């Protein structure tokens, strides 16, 4: 791929000679790290991006089924979860979704819009990574992989610079950017390194948990999901005051799909969730109306006009077994209303989630109260910056987390 030319191989010998110095070192070659690096490089800063894995941009390449949902047509602060809801406003304003779309257009990358304003590459997520690497190369940024950081020493008695011990030697920099992501999808190399660095410098890290993640079940509902595994429908899933109307997928472990992933960001262990299988239809009223229209029909036959047969079989066993072979005309209005209420409000209690293994984001992270929303510099540690997912900022599903990477990376890149 064209962008591979920028993957400079910095050998152990090169890095170990007299502690190479850079104005800026970015730890983490993901979306936010590359964005920050190219922005700083354009300002004439000498920039090095180091990544412990064998290639940069792994999450970019695997996202959106390989087509990268790189942003959304409508991005607002309300699409983000953060202990300080005002923190995201500055960065999102200074580098918007339209700014990133503009760069995509400049590079001739074809893209399309899907439902809910999600933007995807027509061809491949590689186009986005190639674009970022080309921009880094043009800005004079150096990028190296297989470079694991083992220790960070702050400015002080040893000099005015940050000193990094790495698997490729000793490095020094005036500005150090932590863009290491968080714990989601450990098979992609995710670690808690960025949080460890924050704690080293006495920066608070808010409690972490998996977000945008499928629900699991351990009660009788688990057997139902196993039997229905692979079945998808459009429904509404709610928990407290939060509600999402999108696709819901039954899996052999529980529930997945966009509505489930969105709601997982707000669900807490022990909470019940409510599944409306037919949000556009008041099933209680509709069933009662069928008594005069189709008096000889069975309830399952009528419900089967709206839901898959396999699902109706499960619902019948749960909610109207006594009326399974009875014509609807023989059911009371109260019984039909109760059946309808169950279909429009199936109460479920997840036992947990699939955890970081499949989570798309990590909720919690570096406390934004200790980070400047303008520069992304740690308030008590000059020259140390945190961007992207390592922070206590998580976006909704639909390109919002990538937009946060672009916006926070750009904002920090203007000041490092």
C-alpha positions in Angstrom: 0.0 0.0 0.0 1.2 3.5 -0.8 1.4 4.6 2.8 3.8 1.8 3.7 6.7 3.9 2.5 6.5 6.0 5.6 7.0 3.1 7.9 10.6 3.9 8.6 12.6 1.2 10.3 14.5 2.7 13.2 17.0 0.1 14.3 18.1 -0.6 17.8 21.6 0.9 17.0 20.1 4.1 15.6 17.9 4.7 18.6 20.5 3.9 21.2 23.1 6.4 20.0 23.1 9.5 22.2 19.4 9.3 23.0 17.7 10.6 19.8 15.7 13.8 20.5 12.4 14.8 19.0 10.2 17.8 19.7 7.3 15.4 20.0 7.0 11.6 20.6 3.6 10.0 20.2 3.1 6.7 21.8 0.4 4.9 19.8 0.0 4.7 16.1 -3.7 4.6 16.0 -6.3 7.1 14.7 -5.6 9.8 17.3 -1.9 9.3 17.4 -1.4 9.7 13.6 -3.7 12.7 13.5 -1.8 14.4 16.2 1.5 13.6 14.6 0.7 15.0 11.2 -0.8 18.1 12.7 2.3 18.7 14.8 4.6 17.9 11.9 2.8 20.5 9.7 3.9 23.1 12.3 7.5 22.2 11.7 7.9 20.0 14.8 10.1 17.0 14.7 7.8 14.1 15.4 8.2 10.4 16.1 5.3 7.9 16.4 6.2 4.7 18.1 3.9 1.6 18.4 4.6 -1.7 20.1 2.7 -3.8 17.6 3.8 -4.9 14.1 1.7 -2.3 12.2 0.0 0.9 12.9 -3.7 1.6 12.5 -5.0 -1.9 13.3 -8.3 -0.7 14.6 -8.8 1.5 11.5 -8.2 -1.5 9.2 -10.7 -3.7 11.0 -13.4 -1.2 11.7 -16.7 -1.1 9.9 -16.3 -4.6 8.5 -13.1 -3.4 6.8 -14.6 -0.2 5.4 -14.1 2.1 8.3 -17.0 4.1 9.6 -14.7 7.2 9.8 -17.2 9.8 11.0 -20.9 10.8 11.0 -22.9 13.4 9.2 -24.1 14.8 12.5 -21.7 15.0 15.4 -22.7 16.8 18.7 -21.4 16.6 22.3 -24.6 14.6 23.1 -23.1 11.7 21.2 -20.4 11.3 23.8 -20.2 9.9 27.4 -17.9 11.7 29.7 -18.0 12.6 33.4 -17.5 16.2 32.3 -20.0 16.6 29.4 -18.5 20.0 28.4 -15.0 18.6 27.9 -15.6 17.4 24.3 -17.1 20.7 23.0 -13.9 22.6 22.3 -12.1 19.9 20.2 -15.2 18.9 18.3 -15.7 22.6 17.3 -12.1 23.2 16.3 -11.9 20.1 14.1 -15.3 18.9 13.0 -16.6 16.0 11.0 -16.7 18.3 8.0 -13.0 19.0 8.4 -12.2 15.3 8.2 -14.6 14.8 5.3 -12.8 17.6 3.5 -9.4 15.7 3.9 -11.1 12.5 2.7 -12.3 14.3 -0.4 -8.9 15.9 -1.1 -7.4 12.4 -1.2 -10.1 11.2 -3.6 -11.4 8.6 -1.3 -14.9 7.5 -2.3 -17.4 7.1 0.5 -21.1 6.6 1.1 -23.6 7.3 3.8 -25.6 4.6 5.6 -28.4 4.9 8.0 -28.1 7.3 11.0 -25.6 9.4 9.1 -22.7 6.9 9.2 -20.0 7.4 6.6 -18.0 4.5 5.2 -15.3 4.0 2.6 -16.7 2.6 -0.7 -13.6 0.5 -1.1 -11.5 -0.2 2.0 -10.4 1.1 5.4 -6.9 0.9 4.0 -7.7 4.2 2.2 -8.1 6.0 5.5 -4.9 4.6 6.9 -3.0 5.3 3.7 -4.3 8.9 3.8 -3.0 9.4 7.3 0.4 7.9 6.6 0.8 10.0 3.5 -0.1 13.1 5.4 2.4 12.1 8.1 5.1 11.5 5.5 4.5 14.9 3.9 4.8 16.5 7.3 8.1 14.8 8.0 6.8 12.5 10.7 8.7 9.3 11.4 6.8 6.2 12.3 8.2 3.0 13.7 6.7 -0.3 14.9 7.9 -3.1 17.2 8.9 -0.3 19.6 7.6 -1.1 23.1 8.0 1.6 25.8 9.1 0.2 29.1 9.7 3.3 31.2 8.9 7.0 31.0 11.0 9.4 33.1 9.8 13.0 33.5 11.9 16.2 33.1 13.8 17.0 36.2 17.3 16.4 37.4 18.2 14.4 34.3 17.3 17.4 32.0 14.5 19.3 30.5 13.0 16.5 28.5 11.0 13.3 28.9 13.1 10.2 28.6 11.7 7.0 27.3 13.3 3.6 27.6 12.1 1.4 24.7 12.8 -1.9 23.1 14.7 0.1 20.4 16.7 2.2 22.7 16.6 5.5 24.6 14.5 8.4 23.4 14.0 12.0 24.5 11.3 14.6 23.7 10.0 17.9 24.9 6.3 16.9 24.4 5.0 13.4 25.1 1.6 12.3 23.7 -0.1 9.3 25.1 -2.4 7.9 22.3 -2.4 4.3 23.3 -6.1 3.6 23.4 -7.6 1.5 26.1 -8.5 -2.1 27.0 -11.0 -2.9 24.2 -10.1 -5.8 21.9 -6.9 -7.1 23.5 -6.2 -9.3 20.5 -5.5 -6.0 18.6 -2.8 -5.2 21.1 -4.9 -3.1 23.5 -3.4 -2.6 27.0 -3.8 -0.3 30.0 -0.4 1.3 29.4 -1.8 4.8 29.0 -3.7 4.6 32.3 -0.5 3.3 33.9 1.4 6.4 32.7 -1.4 8.7 34.0 -1.2 7.1 37.4 2.6 7.4 37.4 2.1 11.1 37.1 -0.6 11.2 39.8 -3.4 11.8 37.2 -6.7 10.2 38.2 -8.1 7.4 36.2 -11.9 6.9 36.4 -13.2 3.3 36.7 -13.0 1.3 33.5 -15.5 -1.1 31.9 -16.4 -2.4 28.5 -18.6 -0.3 26.3 -20.4 -0.9 22.9 -20.5 -4.6 23.8 -23.0 -7.4 23.5 -25.1 -8.6 26.5 -24.8 -12.1 28.0 -27.4 -14.0 30.0 -27.3 -16.9 32.5 -31.0 -17.4 33.1 -33.7 -19.1 31.0 -33.4 -16.5 28.3 -29.9 -17.8 27.4 -31.5 -21.0 26.0 -33.9 -18.9 24.0 -31.1 -16.8 22.5 -29.2 -20.1 21.6 -32.3 -21.4 19.8 -32.8 -18.0 18.0 -29.1 -17.4 17.3 -28.7 -15.5 14.0 -32.2 -14.0 14.0 -32.2 -10.2 13.6 -35.0 -7.7 13.9 -35.5 -3.9 14.3 -36.7 -3.1 17.8 -36.3 -0.7 20.6 -34.1 -1.5 23.7 -34.4 0.6 26.8 -32.7 0.9 30.2 -33.9 3.7 32.5 -34.2 6.9 30.5 -32.0 5.6 27.7 -33.5 4.0 24.6 -32.2 3.0 21.2 -34.2 1.9 18.1 -32.0 -0.1 15.8 -31.2 -3.7 14.8 -31.1 -6.4 17.5 -29.4 -9.7 17.0 -29.9 -12.9 18.9 -26.6 -14.8 19.5 -25.6 -18.1 21.1 -24.4 -15.9 24.1 -27.2 -13.4 24.3 -28.0 -10.2 22.5 -26.0 -8.1 20.1 -26.6 -5.6 17.3 -26.4 -1.8 17.2 -29.3 -1.2 19.7 -27.7 -3.5 22.2 -24.2 -2.1 21.8 -25.5 1.5 22.2 -27.5 0.6 25.4 -24.5 -1.3 26.9 -22.8 2.1 27.5 -25.6 3.0 29.9 -26.3 -0.4 31.5 -25.0 -1.2 35.0 -24.7 -4.8 36.4 -28.0 -5.7 38.0 -30.1 -3.4 35.7 -33.1 -4.8 33.8 -33.6 -3.9 30.1 -36.8 -3.7 28.2 -37.1 -5.0 24.6 -40.0 -3.7 22.4 -40.2 -6.2 19.5 -42.6 -4.0 17.6 -42.1 -0.4 18.6 -44.3 1.0 15.7 -47.3 -1.0 16.8 -49.4 -1.2 20.0 -49.8 -4.9 20.0 -52.4 -5.0 22.8 -54.8 -2.8 20.8 -54.0 -4.5 17.5 -54.7 -8.0 18.9 -58.0 -6.8 20.4 -59.0 -5.4 17.0 -58.3 -8.8 15.4 -61.0 -10.4 17.5 -63.7 -9.0 15.1 -61.5 -9.1 12.0 -60.1 -12.6 12.3 -62.0 -14.3 15.1 -61.0 -17.8 14.2 -57.3 -17.1 13.9 -54.7 -18.3 16.5 -52.7 -15.6 18.3 -49.5 -17.0 17.0 -50.8 -16.8 13.4 -51.6 -13.2 13.8 -48.4 -12.3 15.6 -46.5 -14.2 12.9 -47.6 -11.5 10.5 -45.1 -9.2 12.1 -42.4 -11.4 13.7 -40.4 -14.4 12.6 -42.0 -17.8 13.2 -39.2 -19.1 15.4 -39.5 -16.0 17.6 -43.3 -16.4 17.8 -42.9 -20.0 19.0 -40.7 -18.8 21.9 -43.1 -15.9 22.7 -46.0 -18.3 22.8 -44.3 -20.7 25.2 -43.6 -17.7 27.5 -46.6 -15.5 27.3 -49.7 -17.4 26.1 -49.2 -21.1 26.4 -52.8 -21.6 27.7 -54.2 -19.9 24.6 -51.8 -21.6 22.1 -54.6 -23.6 20.4 -57.5 -21.3 21.1 -59.1 -19.0 18.6 -58.5 -15.3 19.3 -62.2 -14.7 19.7 -62.2 -16.9 22.8 -59.4 -14.8 24.5 -60.5 -11.9 26.8 -59.4 -8.4 26.1 -57.3 -8.5 29.3 -55.5 -11.6 28.1 -54.7 -10.0 24.7 -53.6 -6.8 26.3 -51.2 -8.7 28.5 -49.8 -10.6 25.5 -49.3 -7.3 23.7 -47.7 -5.7 26.7 -45.1 -8.5 26.8 -44.4 -8.1 23.1 -44.0 -4.3 23.5 -42.1 -4.6 26.8 -40.2 -7.9 27.2 -38.3 -7.4 30.5 -34.9 -9.0 30.5 -32.0 -9.1 32.9 -28.5 -9.5 31.5 -26.0 -11.3 33.6 -23.2 -9.3 32.1 -21.5 -8.4 28.8 -18.9 -10.1 26.6 -16.3 -7.8 28.1 -13.2 -6.2 26.6 -12.8 -9.2 24.2 -15.5 -7.8 21.8 -16.1 -4.3 23.2 -15.6 -1.5 20.7 -14.7 1.1 23.4 -13.6 1.3 27.0 -15.8 3.5 29.3 -13.9 5.6 31.8 -10.3 6.5 31.6 -8.0 9.4 32.3 -10.0 12.0 34.2 -10.7 14.9 31.9 -10.9 17.3 34.9 -7.1 17.0 35.0 -6.6 17.6 31.2 -6.9 20.9 29.3 -9.9 20.7 26.9 -8.0 23.2 24.7 -4.5 21.7 24.5 -5.0 18.2 26.0 -2.0 18.8 28.2 -2.1 17.4 31.7 -2.8 20.3 34.0 -0.2 19.3 36.6 2.4 17.9 34.2 3.7 20.3 31.5 4.6 18.6 28.2 2.4 15.5 28.8 -0.6 15.0 26.6 -3.5 12.5 26.5 -5.7 12.0 23.5 -8.2 9.6 22.0 -9.8 6.6 23.8 -7.3 6.7 26.8 -9.4 9.6 28.1 -12.7 9.3 29.8 -14.6 10.0 26.6 -16.6 7.4 24.7 -18.8 8.0 21.7 -21.9 6.3 20.5 -21.8 3.7 17.7 -21.7 5.3 14.3 -18.3 6.9 13.6 -18.3 9.1 16.7 -15.3 7.5 18.3 -13.2 8.0 15.2 -14.3 11.6 15.1 -13.1 12.0 18.7 -9.8 10.6 17.6 -9.5 13.1 14.8 -10.7 16.0 16.9 -8.6 15.4 20.0 -5.5 14.5 17.9 -5.8 17.7 15.9 -6.3 19.8 19.0 -3.3 18.4 20.8 -1.2 18.6 17.6 -1.6 22.4 17.5 0.1 22.8 20.9 2.7 20.0 21.4 
